C-alpha cells in the first residue's frame, strides 16, 4: 500500500466538514479497464443463479489482488460503458474523487471518448463545450461547461481498440450510416450524462469509453479489457491539480 501525498491529506483534512473523516495515511488504489457488460460493483443482491451480469469481483485480475475484499469502486460506469475505473480501499479518497474536495468542492475532471451516430459537426461540439440541457420539465438540467473535440478514427483505434469482450454488441457497419468519434471532458457525473449530452445535440452515443480521470489515463498498461495496475503516489496527487 502507498501513502497518500501529505498535501492531499492536509487538504482533505482541512475540509473535514464535507469530507469527514479524512483519508487514512495508507490506502491501496488501482486503475481498471472496466469491460463492457460488467457492473461497477463487487456484490449484488441477486442470487448467483439469477445473476446475469459480471461483477468487478468476477474479473480475474481484480480477484487476484491481495485485498480485493476491501476494495470499492470510485464512482461508477454504467453497464455498457467501458474504460477507466478507479478502485480503492479508502472511502474518503473515493468521496473526494467523486464529489469534490476542499471548501470549494473542487471536482476532478474526467475525459470520455464517444463513438456517435453520424459525423459530429462544429455546432454540436460548441454546444457540448458550453453546456446543454438534459432531462425535461422540473428535471431539466444544464450541464457545466466542458471541452469537446473531434477524435480521428485511427487515433480512437490506437487508444481504445476494438470492442472484443465476449457478448458485447458490435458497433454497426458503415452500410448503416457513418459514425465518428469525439472527446468530451467534464467535471461532473450525472446519471448517463455523456450519453444524454450527445443525444441532446443530435448525435446518439454508440460506444462510450472513459480514458482519463484527473491525471490518471487509460494507458498502454491498461490496453486490455479487464487489466489492472496500481496507481502511484504522484498520480493520486495529479488527480487534484
Secondary structure as the mmCIF struct_conf table of DSSP 4:
data_model
#
loop_
_struct_conf.conf_type_id
_struct_conf.id
_struct_conf.beg_label_comp_id
_struct_conf.beg_label_asym_id
_struct_conf.beg_label_seq_id
_struct_conf.end_label_comp_id
_struct_conf.end_label_asym_id
_struct_conf.end_label_seq_id
STRN STRN1 UNK A 2 UNK A 3
HELX_LH_PP_P HELX_LH_PP_P1 UNK A 4 UNK A 5
HELX_RH_AL_P HELX_RH_AL_P1 UNK A 6 UNK A 14
TURN_TY1_P TURN_TY1_P1 UNK A 15 UNK A 18
BEND BEND1 UNK A 19 UNK A 19
HELX_LH_PP_P HELX_LH_PP_P2 UNK A 20 UNK A 20
BEND BEND2 UNK A 21 UNK A 21
HELX_LH_PP_P HELX_LH_PP_P3 UNK A 22 UNK A 24
BEND BEND3 UNK A 25 UNK A 25
STRN STRN2 UNK A 26 UNK A 27
STRN STRN3 UNK A 29 UNK A 34
HELX_LH_PP_P HELX_LH_PP_P4 UNK A 35 UNK A 35
TURN_TY1_P TURN_TY1_P2 UNK A 36 UNK A 37
STRN STRN4 UNK A 38 UNK A 38
BEND BEND4 UNK A 40 UNK A 40
BEND BEND5 UNK A 42 UNK A 42
BEND BEND6 UNK A 45 UNK A 46
TURN_TY1_P TURN_TY1_P3 UNK A 48 UNK A 50
BEND BEND7 UNK A 53 UNK A 53
STRN STRN5 UNK A 54 UNK A 54
HELX_RH_3T_P HELX_RH_3T_P1 UNK A 56 UNK A 58
BEND BEND8 UNK A 59 UNK A 59
HELX_RH_AL_P HELX_RH_AL_P2 UNK A 60 UNK A 63
TURN_TY1_P TURN_TY1_P4 UNK A 64 UNK A 64
BEND BEND9 UNK A 65 UNK A 65
TURN_TY1_P TURN_TY1_P5 UNK A 66 UNK A 67
HELX_RH_3T_P HELX_RH_3T_P2 UNK A 68 UNK A 70
STRN STRN6 UNK A 72 UNK A 74
BEND BEND10 UNK A 75 UNK A 75
TURN_TY1_P TURN_TY1_P6 UNK A 79 UNK A 80
STRN STRN7 UNK A 82 UNK A 88
BEND BEND11 UNK A 89 UNK A 89
HELX_RH_AL_P HELX_RH_AL_P3 UNK A 91 UNK A 99
STRN STRN8 UNK A 101 UNK A 101
TURN_TY1_P TURN_TY1_P7 UNK A 102 UNK A 105
STRN STRN9 UNK A 106 UNK A 106
HELX_LH_PP_P HELX_LH_PP_P5 UNK A 107 UNK A 109
STRN STRN10 UNK A 110 UNK A 117
BEND BEND12 UNK A 118 UNK A 118
HELX_RH_AL_P HELX_RH_AL_P4 UNK A 122 UNK A 130
STRN STRN11 UNK A 133 UNK A 134
BEND BEND13 UNK A 135 UNK A 135
HELX_RH_3T_P HELX_RH_3T_P3 UNK A 137 UNK A 139
STRN STRN12 UNK A 141 UNK A 142
HELX_LH_PP_P HELX_LH_PP_P6 UNK A 143 UNK A 145
STRN STRN13 UNK A 147 UNK A 151
HELX_RH_AL_P HELX_RH_AL_P5 UNK A 153 UNK A 160
TURN_TY1_P TURN_TY1_P8 UNK A 166 UNK A 167
HELX_LH_PP_P HELX_LH_PP_P7 UNK A 168 UNK A 173
HELX_RH_3T_P HELX_RH_3T_P4 UNK A 174 UNK A 176
STRN STRN14 UNK A 179 UNK A 186
BEND BEND14 UNK A 187 UNK A 187
TURN_TY1_P TURN_TY1_P9 UNK A 191 UNK A 192
HELX_RH_AL_P HELX_RH_AL_P6 UNK A 193 UNK A 200
TURN_TY1_P TURN_TY1_P10 UNK A 201 UNK A 202
STRN STRN15 UNK A 205 UNK A 213
TURN_TY1_P TURN_TY1_P11 UNK A 214 UNK A 215
STRN STRN16 UNK A 216 UNK A 217
HELX_RH_3T_P HELX_RH_3T_P5 UNK A 220 UNK A 222
BEND BEND15 UNK A 224 UNK A 224
TURN_TY1_P TURN_TY1_P12 UNK A 225 UNK A 226
STRN STRN17 UNK A 228 UNK A 230
HELX_LH_PP_P HELX_LH_PP_P8 UNK A 231 UNK A 232
HELX_RH_AL_P HELX_RH_AL_P7 UNK A 233 UNK A 238
TURN_TY1_P TURN_TY1_P13 UNK A 239 UNK A 240
#
